[in-house]
Amino acid sequence: MTTEWSQWPRRHSRAVDVVVAILLCALATYASRFIDTANGQGPVAVRPVSPGVFALSAAASIALLWRRAYPRAVLAITTACGIGIGALGFEVSVFTAGAAFVAMYSLGLWYPDARTAKLAPVIAGAALLLTSLVHDFSPLLTGGRITLVAGDLLAGAFAEAGRNRRNYLAALHARAELAERTREEEARQRVGEERVRIARELHDIVAHHMALAHAQASTAAYLLRSQPDQAQEMLDELAGTTSAALRELKATVGLLREDDSDAPLEPTPGLAQLSELLTSFERTGLTLSLSITGVPRPLSPGADLTAYRIIQEALTNVTKHASTATATVRLVYSRLLLTISVSDDGGDAPETVRGEQDSADRESHGYGLIGMNERAVSVGGHLRAGRKPGGGFEVTTELPLEPPKTPDDEDKTP
């Protein structure tokens, strides 16, 4: 209820202006009737209403109706009317020239040029004070002159306070809009990052399982006539590969659907499932060797998934592109880093097939190495890939390890 009443003057500004104009005209006309005959030492005389004072006061009050649209012109008119009242022989005070002080406040509050808004009211106040001095110089300090100075100062102070409050509210509004835009941009950035992450997951899942399925299907077709038992075994493994692909795809795509938010998801893969990953490639006929140097240490969940996906993608590329059936996976644990190396000793494949292997060809051939590099960078690591001098291809990445626990940290652990 209080808020509604505080907004009423702003919503009905024209009605407020009319009321103010009527009151100022009445006050100026009424104050002009009193004459201090003895400079404050004797009785005050009362004279009849002056038509000239009434006309000038009415003109000044009517001009106030346009004080928001034309503040400079209104200040000039109201000041001239105040000077006219002094020229008629009446004392110029804040009461007889009240419209001029309202115009000073309006100019200081709404005029866009701050210098003019501060200087014009001072000039108008000085003109009114000079008119009062010309009318009667002695004594110097009268009640009317003191009210002129006080009115000029108050008008400037109220105008400055109103301007500061308006600028403060405008700054708050601009800050709120900036915060809203920033939140929207951050939300769009997070959505974009999530899309890229899911795209990488889908690429790795599809590329890995499709490569395995292709190899298993080709092997089964080759063994179907000569060794049907082994062909059947390979077809059974093919069914398992496709089932695993469907489960991982469902888990990844389910993140995009709100109605699947409560559905059970597959555990996030990591180096703990490395042996299972290598076994799946060995079933396709790829001969793998694994070497681990140093004491295995835990990685963060993101780095653990990154290590698994990089090994998976690198071995998938070996299966699809390398003209060899052997590959080597090396894990080297140091104090702060885990270095992963996946290499093969196969001959060079055609450039149209292995276009991912260097930066000059990656622009037009696949996104495998690009995705691996983005994964490594996202967890604070980096990746290198290229042909080996003696033949073959090697992918090497360094990922940060979690810092080792100190005795103090172990004591703090509940």
Secondary structure, DSSP 8 states (H G I E B T S, - for coil): -HHHHHHHHHHTHHHHHHHHHHHHHHHHHHHTTEEETTTTSS-EEE----HHHHHHHHHHHHHGGGTTT-HHHHHHHHHHHHHHHHHTT----TTTTHHHHHHHHHHHHH-S-HHHHHHHHHHHHHHHHHHHHHH--SSSS-HHHHHHHHHHHHHHHHHHHHHHHHHHHHHHHHHHHHHHHHHHHHHHHHHHHHHHHHHHHHHHHHHHHHHHHHHHHHHHHHHTTT-HHHHHHHHHHHHHHHHHHHHHHHHHHGGG-GGGTTS-------GGGHHHHHHHHHTTT-EEEEEEES------HHHHHHHHHHHHHHHHHHHHH-B-SEEEEEEEE-SSEEEEEEEE--B---TTTSGGGSTTTTTTS-SHHHHHHHHHHHTT-EEEEEE-TTSSEEEEEEEE------HHHHHH--
